[in-house]
């Protein structure tokens, strides 16, 4: 997958842009606040219809403008494709090859992107909702049908929570028939979602471990991702066993859920934790170790999506700095070159990278992307 041309208009502080992009690694450098991250955000939004900053639409449209236009020409599986988004403060219009796509799954099959941003360090030591979001996003990148599974579960959860909340406000018990219906659906969709996550992690972990060892030299021991879920580890090998255990936990939680007014049991409450050498990384890891693990998570997303779909996602790497030592920085860029992925990198200084002759560099200043330099 290659983004060969990017056109932007009225996106954040960026000047109108019509940029040709080549394969391999492209570096955008310049001082902070000039628009480098905005450029990556535009590419990420074009690919995922989301901001990696969790920004509202109105924040991404230039002040005084009614709509921001994002257009990309890609080559995916050898075929030229055009993706575009007209981004409005309260909506968006998505086009694929100048037509409304039949489904978003079809759009997402054409363009994929994985981004590493500084806030990804919170994947290791931040709140669990961010880790759940990463897991479902990574599974979606590898297989867009995962989005349908997530949406089905979220709709059931919304309906059950509305029932519990309404009963709590009325100071009465929730209707047992309706609650039984939504509990049955929560178990069915919850097991489907949990099973999908387990299937993804089974394929993901060997890739992730290999990448992490390549970046660190495995000096601190083997890395593990330990999943803490609504069903125990022993039950996760079978959908039937997961359904049985989840059903028992839902029944046991009924009184507490009615009192609190929301569902407390299900994959929406699950979490995971990284361990290296048997110790929790969030507790003992240095900033460099945490950053390396988070980077390995993101690069492994790219590798697995490439293996599953045959198309390598764009990789967006924001704020390459001196937080990684030169050895690990070099290992990272070498691994990205081996992937044969198109990589867009931002940095405040080219001195943070050992820029190679094959790479393209652009300076970004006051929202303007300068012509390529050597």
Secondary structure, 3 states (H helix, E strand, C coil): CEEEEEEEECECCCCCEEEECCCCEEEEECCCCCCHHHHHHHHHHHHHCCCCCCCCHHHHECCCCCEEEEEEEEEECCEEEEEEEEEECCEEEEEECCECCCCHHHHHHHCCEEEECHHHHHHHHCCHHHHHHHHHHHHHHHCCCHHHHHHHHHHHHHHHHHHHHHHHHCCCCCCHHHHHHHHHHHHHHHHHHHHHHHHHHHHHHHHHHHHHHHHHCCCCCCEEEEEECCCCHHHCCCHHHHHHHHHHHHHHCHHHHHHHCCCCCCHHHCEEEEEECCEEHHHHCCHHHHHHHHHHHHHHHHHHHHHHHCCCCEEEECCCCCCCCHHHHHHHHHHHHHHCCCEEEEECCHHHCCCCCCCEEEEEECCEECCCEC
